[in-house]
Each structure stands twice: as C-alpha cells, then as structure tokens.
Amino acid sequence: MSVEATPQALWKASQEDPQEAGALQEAADLWNTLSGAELIQAMADGRFPQISDINDYIGQDVASAEPGRVSLAWTPGERLCNPGGTVHGGYIAMILDNAVCLAASSTCERFMPMLTLNLNVDYLRGVRAGEAYTVTGTCVHPGATRMVSNAVVADGRGRPVAQASASVIPNKAFAR
C-alpha cells in the first residue's frame, strides 16, 4: 500500500469530504515518518488504515508490534472451513504468511511490505472456526535484502496448532 498525499488527491478528497482529506494526510504523514514497528503498532491502535481488506475477510487483527516481533489476533469464520468442518490449510498458511511478513517489516527503518520467497508450514492440530487464536511472528534474520521469519498459531490454551518459517524480501515497489 502506498499512501499518496499528492496535491491532487488531497484537493479531490477535500472537495468530497474534508475529513477524508485530513485522514489521508495523517495516514501519509505516518507512512512517511514511522518505523516499521511503529506503523504496525499504529495499525493495531487504529491510527493507520488496514493495508488490505483481506484482514476482515479472514478475521485478522494486528494486536501489537515491536522491532522483530508482531502479534495478531485471529478468529477464523465459518467461510474459511473446508468440507470437513475445519479451517482450510490455505487460510492457515495465509495468516502465518501475514505474520512472518509483518515481523520482517517491523525491523525496517520505514514500513516496507514484504514478498514471500518461500513458506514452509507445519500443521499440528485442527483449527476451528469461531475460536480465538494468537499468531506470533518473529524475525530471526533481519537482513538487508533477504529476511527470515518464523510464526506460530496458538490456540486459547497456548498450544501451537501450526507453525511456519519463511524467507521474505522487501517489495521495492514501495521504496521511498
């Protein structure tokens, strides 16, 4: 996501809705000044908009961030279930991918979305719709070009239900 506060975008927003123009400018200011961890925490605090509508679809909320570590709250809905009644493995991989990418992004001087080079997932227990899970991502190698992160999905009792390791790279399309 790029938060562009160009004069044209601000003028158009101010003509349609002055509050929207102010919100756009505030988001652009945060995008251009906060570190990766600070911007992710701003998402958790509701001060910065979600990067994608997919978060609502899969039931993800950013809970907290610090450099090298993020925590997501995840309550998957029924729509994510396979015919067997458990959450489809692809959605489990998606939430793990989000966590490893955000963990890597949290180490950056400025927030930078990541591209996944590889994602290795281990499914340990079934994931049930409507239950609350915690997803923790940790960046174990915050390299300049290639980063390595791990993530774990834990159930309400703290038991791991899935884990992943990944290599990611910064998406240079968002470089500033």
SVG drawing of the C-alpha trace seen along z (x, -y; Angstrom):
<svg xmlns="http://www.w3.org/2000/svg" viewBox="-20 -21 42 55">
<polyline fill="none" stroke="black" stroke-width="0.4" points="0.0,0.0 1.2,-3.4 -0.3,-6.4 -0.1,-9.1 -1.0,-12.6 -0.4,-14.3 -1.9,-17.8 -4.4,-16.4 -5.5,-13.6 -5.8,-16.0 -7.8,-18.5 -10.2,-15.9 -10.7,-14.5 -11.2,-18.0 -13.9,-18.7 -15.7,-15.5 -15.1,-15.2 -12.8,-17.5 -12.5,-14.9 -11.3,-12.3 -8.6,-14.8 -7.4,-15.2 -7.3,-11.4 -5.5,-10.9 -2.8,-13.5 -2.5,-12.0 -2.0,-8.5 0.6,-9.8 2.4,-11.5 2.5,-8.3 3.6,-6.3 6.5,-8.7 7.7,-9.1 7.2,-5.9 9.4,-2.9 8.1,0.4 7.2,1.5 5.7,-1.9 3.5,-1.8 2.3,1.8 1.5,0.7 -0.4,-2.3 -2.5,0.3 -3.1,2.1 -4.1,-1.2 -6.5,-2.1 -4.4,-5.2 -3.5,-3.8 -5.8,-2.0 -5.6,1.7 -3.3,2.4 -5.8,4.9 -9.5,5.8 -8.3,9.4 -7.8,8.9 -11.6,8.5 -12.3,11.5 -10.0,13.9 -10.7,12.4 -7.2,11.0 -6.5,8.0 -3.0,6.7 -2.6,6.8 0.9,5.5 4.3,4.9 7.8,4.2 11.0,4.4 11.3,8.1 8.1,9.3 4.3,9.0 1.2,10.4 -2.0,11.0 -5.4,11.9 -7.2,14.4 -10.7,15.6 -11.4,17.5 -15.0,17.6 -17.1,20.5 -16.4,19.3 -12.8,20.4 -13.7,24.0 -13.1,27.0 -15.9,29.6 -14.5,31.5 -15.5,28.5 -12.1,27.3 -10.3,24.2 -8.7,24.9 -4.9,25.2 -4.6,22.4 -6.1,19.9 -3.8,21.1 -0.9,20.6 -2.2,17.1 -2.3,16.0 1.2,17.4 2.4,15.6 1.0,12.4 2.7,12.8 6.2,13.6 6.0,10.7 4.8,8.2 7.6,9.5 10.2,8.7 8.5,5.4 8.7,4.5 12.5,4.4 12.6,1.8 13.5,-1.9 10.3,-2.7 7.4,-0.2 8.0,1.9 5.6,4.6 7.3,8.0 7.2,10.5 7.4,14.2 10.2,16.2 9.3,19.4 6.9,20.5 7.2,23.8 4.2,24.7 3.7,27.5 0.1,28.2 0.0,29.6 -3.7,29.5 -7.1,28.7 -8.2,25.1 -11.8,24.4 -13.9,21.5 -15.2,19.1 -12.3,19.8 -9.7,17.2 -6.1,17.8 -2.9,15.8 -0.4,15.6 3.1,14.5 5.7,13.7 9.4,13.3 12.1,12.1 15.2,14.2 17.3,12.7 16.6,9.0 19.0,8.9 19.3,6.0 17.9,7.9 16.7,11.3 15.0,11.8 14.0,15.0 11.0,15.1 9.1,17.7 5.4,17.7 3.3,19.8 -0.5,20.0 -1.5,20.9 -5.0,21.8 -6.7,20.3 -4.7,22.7 -1.4,21.6 -0.9,24.8 0.7,24.5 -1.7,25.5 0.5,24.5 3.9,23.0 5.9,21.7 9.3,20.4 9.8,18.2 12.2,16.2 11.0,12.8 12.3,9.7 11.2,6.1 8.8,5.1 10.9,2.4 7.7,1.0 7.1,-0.7 10.6,-2.1 10.9,-5.7"/>
</svg>
